[in-house]
């Protein structure tokens, strides 16, 4: 009877070991599946980030071009302001010269 108990006990241990092994295998399979899904998600994220990076680079290039255009426009506006100032000065000088000539003609007429 002691031999029977030992075999039964050994059999129970083997069954328990097998159950543990099956649960461990199932857990490993789930872990493997999760790892595969995580890897797939990681690849999708990397691809999406690459698309976003390209979009950001295009936007950066457009902004740099716009900045260059604004710099050129600013230079043109400054040149136009300078020309307007010169034109005003020339116009004031012409008016002053006309007033001087007119004053001279009046002075000559009355002298």
The first five atom37 places (N, CA, C, CB, O) and aatype in JSON, in Angstrom:
{
  "aatype": [20, 20, 20, 20, 20, 20, 20, 20, 20, 20, 20, 20, 20, 20, 20, 20, 20, 20, 20, 20, 20, 20, 20, 20, 20, 20, 20, 20, 20, 20, 20, 20, 20, 20, 20, 20, 20, 20, 20, 20, 20, 20, 20, 20, 20, 20, 20, 20, 20, 20, 20, 20, 20, 20, 20, 20, 20, 20, 20, 20, 20, 20, 20, 20, 20, 20, 20, 20, 20, 20, 20, 20, 20, 20, 20, 20, 20, 20, 20, 20, 20, 20, 20, 20, 20, 20, 20, 20, 20, 20, 20, 20, 20, 20, 20, 20, 20, 20, 20, 20, 20, 20, 20, 20, 20, 20, 20, 20, 20, 20, 20],
  "atom_mask": [
    [1, 1, 1, 1, 1],
    [1, 1, 1, 1, 1],
    [1, 1, 1, 1, 1],
    [1, 1, 1, 1, 1],
    [1, 1, 1, 1, 1],
    [1, 1, 1, 1, 1],
    [1, 1, 1, 1, 1],
    [1, 1, 1, 1, 1],
    [1, 1, 1, 1, 1],
    [1, 1, 1, 1, 1],
    [1, 1, 1, 1, 1],
    [1, 1, 1, 1, 1],
    [1, 1, 1, 1, 1],
    [1, 1, 1, 1, 1],
    [1, 1, 1, 1, 1],
    [1, 1, 1, 1, 1],
    [1, 1, 1, 1, 1],
    [1, 1, 1, 1, 1],
    [1, 1, 1, 1, 1],
    [1, 1, 1, 1, 1],
    [1, 1, 1, 1, 1],
    [1, 1, 1, 1, 1],
    [1, 1, 1, 1, 1],
    [1, 1, 1, 1, 1],
    [1, 1, 1, 1, 1],
    [1, 1, 1, 1, 1],
    [1, 1, 1, 1, 1],
    [1, 1, 1, 1, 1],
    [1, 1, 1, 1, 1],
    [1, 1, 1, 1, 1],
    [1, 1, 1, 1, 1],
    [1, 1, 1, 1, 1],
    [1, 1, 1, 1, 1],
    [1, 1, 1, 1, 1],
    [1, 1, 1, 1, 1],
    [1, 1, 1, 1, 1],
    [1, 1, 1, 1, 1],
    [1, 1, 1, 1, 1],
    [1, 1, 1, 1, 1],
    [1, 1, 1, 1, 1],
    [1, 1, 1, 1, 1],
    [1, 1, 1, 1, 1],
    [1, 1, 1, 1, 1],
    [1, 1, 1, 1, 1],
    [1, 1, 1, 1, 1],
    [1, 1, 1, 1, 1],
    [1, 1, 1, 1, 1],
    [1, 1, 1, 1, 1],
    [1, 1, 1, 1, 1],
    [1, 1, 1, 1, 1],
    [1, 1, 1, 1, 1],
    [1, 1, 1, 1, 1],
    [1, 1, 1, 1, 1],
    [1, 1, 1, 1, 1],
    [1, 1, 1, 1, 1],
    [1, 1, 1, 1, 1],
    [1, 1, 1, 1, 1],
    [1, 1, 1, 1, 1],
    [1, 1, 1, 1, 1],
    [1, 1, 1, 1, 1],
    [1, 1, 1, 1, 1],
    [1, 1, 1, 1, 1],
    [1, 1, 1, 1, 1],
    [1, 1, 1, 1, 1],
    [1, 1, 1, 1, 1],
    [1, 1, 1, 1, 1],
    [1, 1, 1, 1, 1],
    [1, 1, 1, 1, 1],
    [1, 1, 1, 1, 1],
    [1, 1, 1, 1, 1],
    [1, 1, 1, 1, 1],
    [1, 1, 1, 1, 1],
    [1, 1, 1, 1, 1],
    [1, 1, 1, 1, 1],
    [1, 1, 1, 1, 1],
    [1, 1, 1, 1, 1],
    [1, 1, 1, 1, 1],
    [1, 1, 1, 1, 1],
    [1, 1, 1, 1, 1],
    [1, 1, 1, 1, 1],
    [1, 1, 1, 1, 1],
    [1, 1, 1, 1, 1],
    [1, 1, 1, 1, 1],
    [1, 1, 1, 1, 1],
    [1, 1, 1, 1, 1],
    [1, 1, 1, 1, 1],
    [1, 1, 1, 1, 1],
    [1, 1, 1, 1, 1],
    [1, 1, 1, 1, 1],
    [1, 1, 1, 1, 1],
    [1, 1, 1, 1, 1],
    [1, 1, 1, 1, 1],
    [1, 1, 1, 1, 1],
    [1, 1, 1, 1, 1],
    [1, 1, 1, 1, 1],
    [1, 1, 1, 1, 1],
    [1, 1, 1, 1, 1],
    [1, 1, 1, 1, 1],
    [1, 1, 1, 1, 1],
    [1, 1, 1, 1, 1],
    [1, 1, 1, 1, 1],
    [1, 1, 1, 1, 1],
    [1, 1, 1, 1, 1],
    [1, 1, 1, 1, 1],
    [1, 1, 1, 1, 1],
    [1, 1, 1, 1, 1],
    [1, 1, 1, 1, 1],
    [1, 1, 1, 1, 1],
    [1, 1, 1, 1, 1],
    [1, 1, 1, 1, 1],
    [1, 1, 1, 1, 1]
  ],
  "atom_positions": [
    [[0.82, -1.18, 0.0], [0.0, 0.0, 0.0], [0.86, 1.24, 0.0], [-0.93, 0.0, 1.19], [0.5, 2.24, -0.63]],
    [[1.97, 1.22, 0.68], [2.89, 2.35, 0.71], [3.42, 2.61, -0.69], [4.05, 2.1, 1.7], [3.62, 3.76, -1.09]],
    [[3.65, 1.52, -1.45], [4.12, 1.65, -2.82], [3.05, 2.31, -3.67], [4.49, 0.27, -3.39], [3.37, 3.12, -4.54]],
    [[1.78, 1.99, -3.44], [0.67, 2.56, -4.18], [0.57, 4.04, -3.9], [-0.65, 1.85, -3.82], [0.39, 4.84, -4.82]],
    [[0.68, 4.43, -2.64], [0.61, 5.83, -2.27], [1.75, 6.62, -2.91], [0.64, 5.98, -0.75], [1.58, 7.75, -3.36]],
    [[2.92, 5.97, -2.94], [4.07, 6.66, -3.52], [3.83, 6.89, -5.01], [5.37, 5.87, -3.29], [4.1, 7.97, -5.52]],
    [[3.34, 5.87, -5.71], [3.06, 6.01, -7.15], [1.95, 7.02, -7.39], [2.66, 4.65, -7.75], [2.02, 7.8, -8.34]],
    [[0.93, 7.01, -6.53], [-0.17, 7.97, -6.67], [0.35, 9.4, -6.42], [-1.34, 7.63, -5.68], [0.01, 10.35, -7.12]],
    [[1.19, 9.51, -5.4], [1.76, 10.8, -5.09], [2.66, 11.28, -6.23], [2.54, 10.74, -3.78], [2.63, 12.45, -6.61]],
    [[3.44, 10.38, -6.77], [4.31, 10.7, -7.9], [3.47, 11.11, -9.11], [5.23, 9.49, -8.24], [3.79, 12.06, -9.83]],
    [[2.4, 10.37, -9.33], [1.48, 10.66, -10.44], [0.85, 12.04, -10.26], [0.38, 9.57, -10.54], [0.73, 12.78, -11.24]],
    [[0.46, 12.4, -9.06], [-0.12, 13.71, -8.77], [0.9, 14.83, -9.03], [-0.61, 13.78, -7.31], [0.56, 15.87, -9.59]],
    [[2.11, 14.59, -8.62], [3.17, 15.57, -8.85], [3.42, 15.76, -10.35], [4.46, 15.14, -8.15], [3.62, 16.88, -10.82]],
    [[3.41, 14.66, -11.07], [3.6, 14.74, -12.53], [2.44, 15.49, -13.16], [3.73, 13.32, -13.15], [2.66, 16.33, -14.04]],
    [[1.22, 15.22, -12.73], [0.04, 15.93, -13.26], [0.12, 17.42, -12.94], [-1.26, 15.33, -12.7], [-0.16, 18.27, -13.79]],
    [[0.48, 17.72, -11.7], [0.61, 19.12, -11.32], [1.72, 19.8, -12.14], [0.91, 19.24, -9.81], [1.56, 20.94, -12.6]],
    [[2.83, 19.1, -12.32], [3.91, 19.65, -13.13], [3.46, 19.88, -14.55], [5.11, 18.71, -13.11], [3.82, 20.89, -15.17]],
    [[2.67, 18.95, -15.08], [2.16, 19.1, -16.45], [1.2, 20.29, -16.54], [1.46, 17.81, -16.91], [1.26, 21.05, -17.51]],
    [[0.32, 20.45, -15.55], [-0.6, 21.59, -15.55], [0.17, 22.91, -15.48], [-1.58, 21.48, -14.36], [-0.15, 23.88, -16.18]],
    [[1.18, 22.93, -14.63], [2.0, 24.14, -14.52], [2.68, 24.41, -15.86], [3.06, 23.99, -13.4], [2.73, 25.55, -16.31]],
    [[3.2, 23.36, -16.48], [3.87, 23.5, -17.77], [2.9, 24.01, -18.83], [4.49, 22.17, -18.2], [3.26, 24.85, -19.65]],
    [[1.66, 23.48, -18.82], [0.66, 23.93, -19.8], [0.28, 25.39, -19.57], [-0.59, 23.04, -19.73], [0.15, 26.16, -20.52]],
    [[0.11, 25.77, -18.29], [-0.22, 27.17, -18.0], [0.94, 28.09, -18.4], [-0.55, 27.36, -16.49], [0.73, 29.18, -18.94]],
    [[2.14, 27.63, -18.14], [3.32, 28.41, -18.51], [3.41, 28.54, -20.02], [4.6, 27.76, -17.95], [3.72, 29.62, -20.54]],
    [[3.15, 27.45, -20.73], [3.17, 27.5, -22.2], [2.11, 28.45, -22.73], [2.96, 26.09, -22.78], [2.37, 29.21, -23.66]],
    [[0.92, 28.4, -22.15], [-0.15, 29.3, -22.57], [0.23, 30.75, -22.28], [-1.49, 28.94, -21.87], [-0.01, 31.65, -23.09]],
    [[0.82, 30.96, -21.12], [1.25, 32.31, -20.75], [2.33, 32.8, -21.71], [1.77, 32.35, -19.31], [2.31, 33.96, -22.13]],
    [[3.27, 31.93, -22.04], [4.32, 32.29, -23.01], [3.73, 32.59, -24.38], [5.35, 31.17, -23.12], [4.17, 33.51, -25.06]],
    [[2.73, 31.82, -24.78], [2.09, 32.05, -26.07], [1.39, 33.41, -26.08], [1.08, 30.92, -26.39], [1.47, 34.15, -27.06]],
    [[0.7, 33.74, -24.96], [0.05, 35.05, -24.87], [1.09, 36.16, -24.87], [-0.82, 35.14, -23.58], [0.93, 37.18, -25.54]],
    [[2.16, 35.95, -24.13], [3.23, 36.95, -24.09], [3.84, 37.14, -25.47], [4.32, 36.55, -23.07], [4.14, 38.26, -25.88]],
    [[4.04, 36.05, -26.18], [4.58, 36.12, -27.53], [3.63, 36.88, -28.46], [4.84, 34.71, -28.08], [4.06, 37.7, -29.27]],
    [[2.33, 36.61, -28.33], [1.34, 37.3, -29.17], [1.33, 38.8, -28.85], [-0.08, 36.69, -28.95], [1.25, 39.63, -29.75]],
    [[1.41, 39.12, -27.56], [1.45, 40.53, -27.16], [2.7, 41.19, -27.72], [1.39, 40.67, -25.62], [2.65, 42.33, -28.19]],
    [[3.83, 40.49, -27.65], [5.08, 41.03, -28.19], [4.96, 41.28, -29.69], [6.25, 40.08, -27.89], [5.44, 42.3, -30.19]],
    [[4.34, 40.36, -30.41], [4.15, 40.52, -31.86], [3.26, 41.72, -32.14], [3.54, 39.24, -32.49], [3.55, 42.52, -33.03]],
    [[2.15, 41.85, -31.39], [1.24, 42.98, -31.58], [1.94, 44.3, -31.24], [-0.02, 42.81, -30.71], [1.76, 45.3, -31.93]],
    [[2.74, 44.29, -30.17], [3.47, 45.49, -29.78], [4.48, 45.87, -30.86], [4.19, 45.27, -28.43], [4.64, 47.05, -31.17]],
    [[5.15, 44.89, -31.43], [6.11, 45.16, -32.49], [5.39, 45.75, -33.71], [6.86, 43.87, -32.88], [5.88, 46.69, -34.33]],
    [[4.23, 45.18, -34.04], [3.44, 45.68, -35.16], [3.01, 47.13, -34.9], [2.19, 44.79, -35.4], [3.1, 47.99, -35.79]],
    [[2.54, 47.4, -33.69], [2.15, 48.76, -33.32], [3.34, 49.7, -33.4], [1.54, 48.79, -31.91], [3.22, 50.83, -33.87]],
    [[4.5, 49.24, -32.95], [5.71, 50.04, -33.02], [6.07, 50.39, -34.46], [6.87, 49.3, -32.37], [6.45, 51.53, -34.74]],
    [[5.95, 49.43, -35.37], [6.23, 49.7, -36.78], [5.25, 50.72, -37.35], [6.17, 48.39, -37.61], [5.64, 51.61, -38.11]],
    [[3.98, 50.6, -36.96], [2.98, 51.57, -37.43], [3.3, 52.97, -36.92], [1.57, 51.15, -37.0], [3.19, 53.95, -37.65]],
    [[3.69, 53.05, -35.64], [4.02, 54.34, -35.06], [5.23, 54.94, -35.76], [4.29, 54.21, -33.55], [5.25, 56.13, -36.06]],
    [[6.24, 54.12, -36.02], [7.44, 54.61, -36.71], [7.09, 55.11, -38.1], [8.51, 53.49, -36.81], [7.57, 56.16, -38.52]],
    [[6.25, 54.38, -38.82], [5.83, 54.81, -40.16], [5.07, 56.13, -40.08], [4.96, 53.73, -40.83], [5.3, 57.03, -40.89]],
    [[4.16, 56.25, -39.11], [3.39, 57.48, -38.96], [4.31, 58.65, -38.59], [2.3, 57.3, -37.89], [4.15, 59.76, -39.09]],
    [[5.27, 58.39, -37.72], [6.22, 59.44, -37.34], [7.07, 59.87, -38.53], [7.12, 58.96, -36.19], [7.41, 61.04, -38.67]],
    [[7.42, 58.93, -39.38], [8.19, 59.27, -40.58], [7.38, 60.17, -41.51], [8.62, 57.99, -41.33], [7.9, 61.13, -42.06]],
    [[6.08, 59.85, -41.66], [5.21, 60.7, -42.49], [5.1, 62.09, -41.88], [3.8, 60.06, -42.64], [5.18, 63.09, -42.59]],
    [[4.93, 62.15, -40.56], [4.82, 63.44, -39.9], [6.13, 64.22, -40.01], [4.43, 63.25, -38.43], [6.11, 65.44, -40.16]],
    [[7.25, 63.53, -39.93], [8.56, 64.19, -40.06], [8.69, 64.83, -41.43], [9.7, 63.17, -39.82], [9.12, 65.97, -41.56]],
    [[8.31, 64.08, -42.47], [8.37, 64.63, -43.83], [7.46, 65.85, -43.95], [7.98, 63.56, -44.87], [7.83, 66.84, -44.58]],
    [[6.28, 65.76, -43.36], [5.35, 66.89, -43.4], [5.94, 68.09, -42.69], [4.01, 66.51, -42.77], [5.84, 69.22, -43.19]],
    [[6.56, 67.87, -41.54], [7.18, 68.97, -40.8], [8.35, 69.56, -41.58], [7.65, 68.5, -39.44], [8.54, 70.78, -41.57]],
    [[9.13, 68.73, -42.24], [10.24, 69.24, -43.04], [9.74, 70.08, -44.21], [11.1, 68.08, -43.55], [10.32, 71.12, -44.52]],
    [[8.65, 69.63, -44.86], [8.07, 70.43, -45.95], [7.57, 71.77, -45.41], [6.91, 69.66, -46.64], [7.79, 72.81, -46.03]],
    [[6.91, 71.73, -44.25], [6.42, 72.97, -43.65], [7.58, 73.89, -43.3], [5.59, 72.67, -42.4], [7.49, 75.1, -43.51]],
    [[8.65, 73.33, -42.78], [9.82, 74.14, -42.44], [10.4, 74.8, -43.68], [10.89, 73.27, -41.75], [10.75, 75.98, -43.65]],
    [[10.5, 74.05, -44.79], [11.02, 74.62, -46.04], [10.12, 75.75, -46.53], [11.15, 73.53, -47.12], [10.6, 76.79, -46.98]],
    [[8.79, 75.54, -46.45], [7.87, 76.58, -46.88], [8.02, 77.83, -46.01], [6.42, 76.07, -46.83], [7.99, 78.96, -46.52]],
    [[8.17, 77.63, -44.7], [8.35, 78.77, -43.81], [9.66, 79.49, -44.08], [8.29, 78.31, -42.35], [9.72, 80.72, -44.02]],
    [[10.72, 78.75, -44.37], [11.99, 79.38, -44.71], [11.85, 80.2, -46.0], [13.09, 78.32, -44.87], [12.38, 81.31, -46.09]],
    [[11.14, 79.65, -46.98], [10.92, 80.39, -48.23], [10.09, 81.65, -47.97], [10.2, 79.5, -49.27], [10.38, 82.72, -48.51]],
    [[9.06, 81.51, -47.12], [8.25, 82.67, -46.79], [9.08, 83.72, -46.05], [7.03, 82.26, -45.94], [8.93, 84.92, -46.29]],
    [[9.95, 83.26, -45.16], [10.82, 84.19, -44.44], [11.75, 84.92, -45.41], [11.65, 83.44, -43.38], [11.96, 86.13, -45.28]],
    [[12.3, 84.19, -46.37], [13.15, 84.84, -47.39], [12.36, 85.87, -48.18], [13.74, 83.78, -48.34], [12.84, 86.97, -48.44]],
    [[11.14, 85.5, -48.56], [10.3, 86.43, -49.31], [9.97, 87.67, -48.47], [8.99, 85.74, -49.75], [9.97, 88.79, -48.98]],
    [[9.7, 87.46, -47.17], [9.42, 88.6, -46.29], [10.65, 89.5, -46.15], [8.97, 88.11, -44.91], [10.53, 90.73, -46.1]],
    [[11.82, 88.9, -46.1], [13.05, 89.71, -46.02], [13.21, 90.55, -47.27], [14.29, 88.8, -45.82], [13.55, 91.74, -47.19]],
    [[12.98, 89.95, -48.43], [13.07, 90.69, -49.69], [12.03, 91.8, -49.73], [12.9, 89.75, -50.89], [12.31, 92.92, -50.16]],
    [[10.81, 91.47, -49.29], [9.74, 92.47, -49.28], [10.08, 93.62, -48.35], [8.41, 91.83, -48.87], [9.83, 94.78, -48.66]],
    [[10.67, 93.29, -47.19], [11.08, 94.35, -46.26], [12.12, 95.26, -46.87], [11.62, 93.75, -44.97], [12.06, 96.48, -46.69]],
    [[13.08, 94.68, -47.59], [14.1, 95.5, -48.25], [13.47, 96.4, -49.31], [15.18, 94.6, -48.89], [13.85, 97.56, -49.44]],
    [[12.52, 95.86, -50.06], [11.85, 96.66, -51.09], [11.06, 97.8, -50.45], [10.9, 95.77, -51.95], [11.09, 98.93, -50.95]],
    [[10.37, 97.51, -49.35], [9.58, 98.56, -48.67], [10.5, 99.64, -48.11], [8.73, 97.94, -47.53], [10.17, 100.82, -48.19]],
    [[11.64, 99.25, -47.54], [12.59, 100.24, -47.03], [13.11, 101.12, -48.17], [13.77, 99.54, -46.31], [13.25, 102.34, -48.01]],
    [[13.4, 100.51, -49.32], [13.86, 101.28, -50.48], [12.77, 102.24, -50.95], [14.28, 100.33, -51.64], [13.05, 103.38, -51.32]],
    [[11.52, 101.77, -50.93], [10.41, 102.64, -51.34], [10.25, 103.81, -50.37], [9.09, 101.84, -51.43], [10.0, 104.94, -50.8]],
    [[10.38, 103.56, -49.07], [10.29, 104.64, -48.08], [11.4, 105.66, -48.31], [10.37, 104.08, -46.64], [11.17, 106.87, -48.25]],
    [[12.6, 105.17, -48.57], [13.73, 106.05, -48.82], [13.46, 106.91, -50.06], [15.03, 105.22, -49.01], [13.72, 108.11, -50.06]],
    [[12.94, 106.29, -51.11], [12.62, 107.03, -52.34], [11.53, 108.06, -52.1], [12.2, 106.07, -53.46], [11.59, 109.16, -52.65]],
    [[10.52, 107.72, -51.3], [9.46, 108.68, -50.99], [10.05, 109.86, -50.23], [8.33, 108.0, -50.16], [9.69, 111.01, -50.5]],
    [[10.95, 109.6, -49.29], [11.59, 110.67, -48.53], [12.4, 111.57, -49.47], [12.49, 110.08, -47.42], [12.32, 112.79, -49.37]],
    [[13.18, 110.97, -50.36], [13.95, 111.76, -51.33], [13.03, 112.61, -52.2], [14.81, 110.84, -52.21], [13.31, 113.78, -52.45]],
    [[11.94, 112.01, -52.65], [10.99, 112.76, -53.49], [10.4, 113.94, -52.73], [9.86, 111.83, -53.99], [10.24, 115.02, -53.29]],
    [[10.07, 113.74, -51.43], [9.53, 114.83, -50.62], [10.57, 115.94, -50.46], [9.08, 114.31, -49.23], [10.24, 117.12, -50.57]],
    [[11.82, 115.56, -50.21], [12.87, 116.56, -50.06], [13.06, 117.34, -51.34], [14.17, 115.89, -49.66], [13.21, 118.56, -51.31]],
    [[13.05, 116.66, -52.46], [13.2, 117.34, -53.76], [12.02, 118.27, -54.0], [13.31, 116.3, -54.92], [12.21, 119.39, -54.48]],
    [[10.82, 117.83, -53.67], [9.63, 118.65, -53.84], [9.7, 119.88, -52.95], [8.36, 117.83, -53.53], [9.35, 120.98, -53.38]],
    [[10.15, 119.7, -51.7], [10.29, 120.86, -50.8], [11.32, 121.82, -51.34], [10.68, 120.4, -49.37], [11.12, 123.03, -51.29]],
    [[12.44, 121.3, -51.86], [13.47, 122.17, -52.44], [12.93, 122.94, -53.63], [14.69, 121.35, -52.85], [13.23, 124.12, -53.8]],
    [[12.13, 122.28, -54.46], [11.54, 122.95, -55.63], [10.6, 124.06, -55.17], [10.79, 121.94, -56.54], [10.61, 125.15, -55.73]],
    [[9.79, 123.77, -54.16], [8.85, 124.78, -53.66], [9.62, 125.96, -53.09], [7.9, 124.19, -52.58], [9.29, 127.11, -53.35]],
    [[10.66, 125.68, -52.3], [11.48, 126.76, -51.73], [12.11, 127.58, -52.85], [12.58, 126.18, -50.79], [12.12, 128.81, -52.77]],
    [[12.64, 126.93, -53.87], [13.26, 127.65, -54.99], [12.22, 128.51, -55.71], [13.92, 126.66, -55.98], [12.53, 129.64, -56.11]],
    [[10.99, 127.99, -55.89], [9.94, 128.78, -56.54], [9.58, 129.99, -55.7], [8.69, 127.91, -56.78], [9.35, 131.08, -56.23]],
    [[9.52, 129.8, -54.37], [9.2, 130.92, -53.49], [10.31, 131.97, -53.57], [9.0, 130.44, -52.02], [10.03, 133.16, -53.63]],
    [[11.57, 131.52, -53.57], [12.7, 132.46, -53.67], [12.65, 133.19, -55.01], [14.05, 131.71, -53.51], [12.82, 134.4, -55.06]],
    [[12.42, 132.47, -56.08], [12.34, 133.1, -57.41], [11.17, 134.08, -57.45], [12.18, 132.03, -58.54], [11.31, 135.19, -57.96]],
    [[10.02, 133.67, -56.89], [8.85, 134.55, -56.87], [9.15, 135.8, -56.04], [7.62, 133.81, -56.29], [8.78, 136.9, -56.44]],
    [[9.8, 135.63, -54.89], [10.15, 136.77, -54.03], [11.13, 137.68, -54.78], [10.77, 136.29, -52.68], [11.04, 138.91, -54.71]],
    [[12.08, 137.06, -55.49], [13.04, 137.85, -56.27], [12.36, 138.62, -57.37], [14.11, 136.95, -56.85], [12.7, 139.78, -57.61]],
    [[11.42, 138.01, -58.05], [10.71, 138.71, -59.13], [9.86, 139.86, -58.58], [9.83, 137.72, -59.91], [9.75, 140.91, -59.21]],
    [[9.26, 139.63, -57.41], [8.46, 140.7, -56.8], [9.39, 141.84, -56.38], [7.64, 140.16, -55.57], [9.09, 143.03, -56.55]],
    [[10.52, 141.45, -55.84], [11.48, 142.49, -55.41], [11.98, 143.27, -56.61], [12.69, 141.85, -54.65], [12.1, 144.5, -56.53]],
    [[12.28, 142.61, -57.73], [12.76, 143.27, -58.93], [11.66, 144.17, -59.51], [13.21, 142.24, -59.98], [11.96, 145.28, -59.96]],
    [[10.43, 143.74, -59.5], [9.32, 144.51, -60.07], [9.08, 145.79, -59.28], [8.06, 143.66, -60.1], [8.77, 146.82, -59.88]],
    [[9.21, 145.75, -57.96], [8.92, 146.9, -57.15], [10.16, 147.77, -56.92], [8.35, 146.46, -55.84], [10.04, 148.82, -56.28]],
    [[11.29, 147.4, -57.39], [12.47, 148.22, -57.22], [12.72, 149.07, -58.37], [13.65, 147.39, -56.97], [13.69, 149.83, -58.38]]
  ]
}
